[in-house]
Amino acid sequence: MDNVRKIKFIQGEKQTWQPMMFENDVYHCGPRERCIPSPVEQKLAIAEAYAFGAALSRNIEGRFLKGLILGEKPAKDAWQAISQYNRFLDENSYLYNRVSPVGRVALLSESEKNPLADVFIRGNVSFGTKVLRHLDKGTPLGQYRVLVIPFAIRELEPEQERMLAGFAASGGKIFAVRQGAEFFRGISGSLIPISKADAVRLAAGEPVKKLVARIEAAAGGPVIVIENSNYVLANLTKKNDSQTFILHLLNYDHKNPASKLRVKLDLSGMVQDLAGFQVRLLSPDGDSDPAAELSCRGAACEFMVPRIEHYLVAVIAR
């Protein structure tokens, strides 16, 4: 989850045409120089980066490099996992090139660490991060329906005021904690308050389900709903040149595959009618059973994913 939050924050700081690559310095097993992440960790690290719009740089050094030179099984298994997932990325590069994230909610952040980002990620809320000091970068603010400001802003620069005023004037809704900046009094009609109690819960890392539900409802409802799993993270993208949607599903339960997941998508505002669309499932973990119980009406689509070992992609297209 930390890496997903990091990716989304960087996306909010850069232009959309700029590529992004990052690397991990610390894994669950420790610093990268002194440990060999397990095959599952290797797979999920790669899938996580590419599913959310980045590339992953894997430095082979220290303990890992020594293990490969000596032919140790943990190192060889990890290397095989990297090769397996890299091959899938190469053979299915169209899933990751010329695509844009799908989301109706923008989350304003001052820094990479934003408690509400963690809540959104865990809940599979389709959102993008906007960075206060770089509001002109990332996905344009006007492409979102809701902006969430989970911290107090004391003052704004003229360009920031102009962009926020334009968002409100165009019908955008703004959820915000109590604001001190004079500017916010001028757009009070577009503001939806975040209660002090919810702000305290967020800071303490406590659940804020009602707040999240209000935010998604204001944006037109959730884009993605995943039923029958507590450990699956989802991200939806769209091909820039076609009505093809790509749903990335990552299972963070290292020991147990996720099974019989009910997926519900609401693509209102992105497509008028999904009649005739089909769902194709792809996975680097091996052949996947086809999607079951497919039902697409209007802009909504439901289907069942039989099984996810670690990472699976659902391609929704005609």
C-alpha positions as CSV (number, residue, x, y, z in Angstrom):
1,M,0.0,0.0,0.0
2,D,2.9,2.4,0.7
3,N,4.2,2.0,-2.8
4,V,0.7,2.7,-4.3
5,R,0.4,5.8,-2.2
6,K,3.9,6.9,-3.4
7,I,3.1,6.2,-7.0
8,K,-0.1,8.3,-6.9
9,F,1.6,11.2,-5.1
10,I,4.4,11.3,-7.7
11,Q,1.8,11.2,-10.5
12,G,0.3,14.3,-9.0
13,E,3.7,16.0,-9.0
14,K,4.6,15.3,-12.7
15,Q,3.1,15.9,-16.1
16,T,1.0,13.1,-17.4
17,W,3.3,12.5,-20.4
18,Q,6.4,12.0,-18.1
19,P,7.2,8.3,-17.4
20,M,7.9,7.2,-13.9
21,M,10.2,4.6,-12.5
22,F,11.0,3.8,-8.8
23,E,12.8,1.3,-6.7
24,N,12.4,-0.2,-3.3
25,D,15.1,0.2,-0.7
26,V,13.4,-1.7,2.1
27,Y,11.4,-4.9,1.8
28,H,9.5,-6.9,4.4
29,C,12.6,-9.0,5.0
30,G,14.8,-5.9,5.5
31,P,17.1,-3.6,3.5
32,R,17.7,-4.7,-0.1
33,E,21.4,-5.2,0.4
34,R,20.9,-7.7,3.2
35,C,17.9,-9.9,2.2
36,I,16.3,-11.7,-0.6
37,P,12.6,-10.9,-1.0
38,S,10.4,-14.0,-1.5
39,P,9.1,-14.9,-5.0
40,V,5.6,-13.7,-4.0
41,E,7.1,-10.3,-2.8
42,Q,9.0,-10.0,-6.1
43,K,5.8,-10.7,-8.1
44,L,3.6,-8.3,-6.2
45,A,6.2,-5.5,-6.3
46,I,6.4,-5.7,-10.1
47,A,2.6,-6.0,-10.5
48,E,1.9,-3.2,-8.1
49,A,4.1,-0.8,-9.9
50,Y,2.8,-1.5,-13.4
51,A,-0.8,-1.8,-12.4
52,F,-0.8,1.7,-11.0
53,G,1.2,3.4,-13.8
54,A,4.9,3.1,-13.0
55,A,7.9,0.9,-13.8
56,L,10.0,-0.8,-11.2
57,S,13.8,-0.8,-11.1
58,R,15.1,-3.9,-9.5
59,N,18.7,-3.6,-8.2
60,I,20.4,-7.0,-7.8
61,E,23.1,-6.5,-5.2
62,G,24.4,-7.6,-1.8
63,R,22.8,-10.8,-0.4
64,F,20.7,-11.3,-3.5
65,L,23.6,-11.1,-5.9
66,K,25.7,-13.3,-3.8
67,G,22.9,-15.9,-3.7
68,L,22.6,-15.9,-7.5
69,I,26.4,-16.3,-7.9
70,L,26.5,-19.2,-5.5
71,G,23.3,-20.8,-7.0
72,E,21.3,-20.6,-3.7
73,K,17.7,-21.7,-4.0
74,P,16.1,-18.6,-2.5
75,A,17.9,-16.4,-4.9
76,K,17.2,-18.6,-7.9
77,D,13.5,-18.8,-7.0
78,A,13.3,-15.0,-6.6
79,W,15.0,-14.5,-10.0
80,Q,12.6,-17.0,-11.6
81,A,9.7,-15.0,-10.3
82,I,11.1,-11.7,-11.6
83,S,11.6,-13.4,-15.0
84,Q,8.1,-14.8,-15.0
85,Y,6.4,-11.5,-14.4
86,N,8.7,-9.5,-16.7
87,R,7.8,-11.9,-19.5
88,F,4.1,-11.3,-19.0
89,L,4.7,-7.5,-19.1
90,D,6.6,-7.8,-22.3
91,E,4.0,-10.1,-24.0
92,N,1.1,-7.8,-22.9
93,S,2.7,-4.4,-23.0
94,Y,-0.5,-2.9,-24.6
95,L,-2.1,-3.3,-21.2
96,Y,0.3,-0.7,-19.7
97,N,1.1,1.7,-22.7
98,R,-1.1,4.6,-23.7
99,V,-3.5,4.2,-20.8
100,S,-5.0,6.6,-18.3
101,P,-6.2,6.1,-14.8
102,V,-10.0,6.1,-14.2
103,G,-11.3,8.0,-11.2
104,R,-13.9,10.6,-10.2
105,V,-12.3,11.7,-6.9
106,A,-9.2,13.8,-6.5
107,L,-7.4,13.8,-3.1
108,L,-5.4,16.9,-2.3
109,S,-2.1,16.2,-0.5
110,E,0.7,18.3,0.9
111,S,3.1,15.3,1.3
112,E,3.3,11.7,0.3
113,K,1.9,10.6,3.6
114,N,-1.8,11.2,3.6
115,P,-4.0,9.0,5.9
116,L,-7.0,9.3,3.6
117,A,-5.0,8.0,0.7
118,D,-4.5,4.8,2.7
119,V,-8.2,4.6,3.4
120,F,-9.0,5.0,-0.3
121,I,-6.5,2.5,-1.4
122,R,-7.7,-0.2,1.0
123,G,-11.3,0.5,0.0
124,N,-10.5,0.3,-3.8
125,V,-11.8,3.9,-4.2
126,S,-10.8,5.1,-7.7
127,F,-9.0,8.4,-7.0
128,G,-6.1,10.5,-8.2
129,T,-3.8,12.6,-6.0
130,K,-3.4,16.3,-6.6
131,V,-0.5,18.0,-4.9
132,L,-1.2,21.4,-3.5
133,R,2.1,23.0,-4.6
134,H,1.7,21.5,-8.1
135,L,-2.0,21.8,-8.9
136,D,-1.3,22.4,-12.5
137,K,0.4,19.0,-12.9
138,G,-1.0,15.4,-12.9
139,T,-4.5,14.7,-14.2
140,P,-6.3,18.0,-14.8
141,L,-8.5,18.9,-11.9
142,G,-11.5,19.4,-14.2
143,Q,-11.6,15.7,-15.0
144,Y,-12.7,14.9,-11.5
145,R,-16.2,15.4,-9.9
146,V,-15.1,15.7,-6.3
147,L,-12.0,17.2,-4.6
148,V,-11.2,16.1,-1.1
149,I,-9.1,18.4,1.1
150,P,-8.4,16.6,4.4
151,F,-6.2,19.3,6.0
152,A,-6.5,23.0,6.8
153,I,-5.1,25.5,4.3
154,R,-4.1,28.8,5.7
155,E,-3.4,30.6,2.5
156,L,-3.4,30.0,-1.2
157,E,-1.4,31.5,-4.1
158,P,-3.5,33.4,-6.8
159,E,-3.1,30.5,-9.3
160,Q,-4.2,28.0,-6.8
161,E,-7.3,30.1,-6.0
162,R,-8.1,30.4,-9.7
163,M,-7.9,26.6,-10.2
164,L,-10.0,25.8,-7.2
165,A,-12.6,28.5,-8.0
166,G,-12.8,27.2,-11.6
167,F,-13.4,23.6,-10.3
168,A,-16.2,24.8,-8.0
169,A,-17.7,27.0,-10.8
170,S,-17.9,24.1,-13.2
171,G,-19.9,22.0,-10.7
172,G,-17.1,20.3,-8.8
173,K,-17.8,19.4,-5.2
174,I,-15.2,20.0,-2.5
175,F,-15.1,18.0,0.7
176,A,-12.9,19.9,3.2
177,V,-12.1,20.3,6.9
178,R,-12.6,23.7,8.4
179,Q,-10.5,26.1,6.3
180,G,-8.7,29.2,7.5
181,A,-8.0,30.8,4.1
182,E,-10.2,33.7,3.2
183,F,-10.7,32.3,-0.3
184,F,-12.9,29.4,0.9
185,R,-15.6,31.8,2.1
186,G,-16.2,32.8,-1.5
187,I,-16.9,29.2,-2.6
188,S,-18.8,28.1,0.5
189,G,-21.7,26.9,-1.7
190,S,-19.5,24.2,-3.1
191,L,-18.0,23.1,0.2
192,I,-19.1,19.9,1.9
193,P,-17.7,19.8,5.5
194,I,-15.5,17.0,6.8
195,S,-16.4,16.9,10.5
196,K,-13.9,17.4,13.2
197,A,-14.7,13.9,14.5
198,D,-13.8,12.4,11.1
199,A,-10.6,14.4,10.9
200,V,-9.6,13.0,14.3
201,R,-10.4,9.5,13.2
202,L,-8.3,9.9,10.1
203,A,-5.3,11.2,12.0
204,A,-5.6,8.2,14.4
205,G,-5.9,5.7,11.6
206,E,-9.5,4.7,12.5
207,P,-12.2,3.7,10.0
208,V,-14.2,6.5,8.3
209,K,-16.6,4.4,6.3
210,K,-19.5,6.9,6.4
211,L,-17.2,9.7,5.1
212,V,-15.9,7.5,2.3
213,A,-19.5,6.6,1.3
214,R,-20.5,10.3,1.3
215,I,-17.5,11.1,-1.0
216,E,-18.2,8.3,-3.4
217,A,-21.9,9.1,-3.5
218,A,-21.1,12.8,-4.3
219,A,-18.9,11.6,-7.2
220,G,-21.7,9.5,-8.6
221,G,-21.1,6.3,-6.7
222,P,-18.2,3.8,-6.5
223,V,-16.4,2.9,-9.8
224,I,-15.2,-0.4,-8.5
225,V,-16.7,-2.8,-6.0
226,I,-15.0,-6.0,-5.1
227,E,-17.0,-8.5,-3.1
228,N,-15.9,-11.7,-1.3
229,S,-12.3,-10.6,-0.6
230,N,-10.5,-8.6,2.1
231,Y,-7.0,-8.7,0.5
232,V,-7.5,-7.7,-3.1
233,L,-6.4,-4.3,-4.4
234,A,-7.9,-3.0,-7.7
235,N,-7.1,-0.3,-10.2
236,L,-8.9,0.6,-13.4
237,T,-7.4,2.2,-16.4
238,K,-8.6,3.0,-19.9
239,K,-6.9,2.8,-23.3
240,N,-6.5,6.4,-24.6
241,D,-7.5,5.5,-28.1
242,S,-10.4,3.1,-27.6
243,Q,-13.2,2.0,-25.3
244,T,-11.1,-0.7,-23.7
245,F,-10.9,-0.8,-19.9
246,I,-8.3,-2.7,-18.0
247,L,-8.9,-3.8,-14.4
248,H,-5.8,-4.8,-12.4
249,L,-6.4,-7.1,-9.4
250,L,-3.7,-7.9,-6.9
251,N,-4.1,-10.5,-4.1
252,Y,-2.0,-9.5,-1.1
253,D,-2.7,-12.8,0.8
254,H,0.6,-14.5,0.1
255,K,-0.5,-18.0,1.1
256,N,-4.1,-18.3,-0.2
257,P,-5.5,-17.5,-3.6
258,A,-8.6,-15.3,-3.8
259,S,-11.6,-17.1,-5.3
260,K,-15.0,-16.4,-6.6
261,L,-14.7,-12.6,-6.5
262,R,-17.7,-10.6,-7.6
263,V,-16.6,-7.5,-9.5
264,K,-19.0,-4.6,-10.1
265,L,-18.0,-1.7,-12.3
266,D,-19.8,1.6,-12.9
267,L,-18.3,3.4,-15.9
268,S,-20.9,6.2,-16.1
269,G,-19.4,9.2,-17.8
270,M,-16.8,7.0,-19.6
271,V,-19.0,4.9,-21.8
272,Q,-22.8,5.0,-22.6
273,D,-23.6,1.4,-23.2
274,L,-21.5,-1.7,-22.4
275,A,-23.8,-4.1,-24.4
276,G,-21.7,-6.4,-26.4
277,F,-18.6,-5.9,-24.2
278,Q,-16.7,-9.1,-23.2
279,V,-14.3,-9.7,-20.3
280,R,-11.0,-11.5,-20.9
281,L,-8.8,-12.6,-17.9
282,L,-5.0,-12.7,-18.1
283,S,-2.5,-13.7,-15.5
284,P,1.3,-14.2,-15.3
285,D,0.5,-17.0,-12.7
286,G,-0.8,-19.3,-15.4
287,D,-4.0,-19.8,-17.5
288,S,-7.1,-18.4,-15.9
289,D,-10.6,-19.8,-16.1
290,P,-12.9,-17.4,-18.0
291,A,-15.0,-14.8,-16.2
292,A,-18.4,-16.1,-15.2
293,E,-21.8,-14.6,-14.8
294,L,-21.1,-11.7,-17.0
295,S,-23.9,-9.0,-17.0
296,C,-23.4,-5.6,-18.7
297,R,-26.3,-3.1,-18.8
298,G,-25.9,0.5,-19.7
299,A,-22.7,1.7,-18.1
300,A,-22.6,-1.0,-15.4
301,C,-20.9,-4.4,-15.7
302,E,-20.7,-7.3,-13.3
303,F,-18.8,-10.6,-13.5
304,M,-17.2,-13.2,-11.3
305,V,-13.5,-13.9,-11.2
306,P,-12.9,-17.6,-10.4
307,R,-9.5,-17.3,-8.9
308,I,-6.5,-14.9,-8.4
309,E,-3.3,-16.4,-7.2
310,H,-1.3,-13.2,-7.0
311,Y,-2.1,-10.9,-10.0
312,L,-4.8,-10.9,-12.6
313,V,-5.9,-8.5,-15.3
314,A,-9.4,-8.3,-16.6
315,V,-9.7,-6.7,-20.1
316,I,-13.2,-5.2,-20.7
317,A,-13.7,-4.5,-24.4
318,R,-15.9,-5.3,-27.4
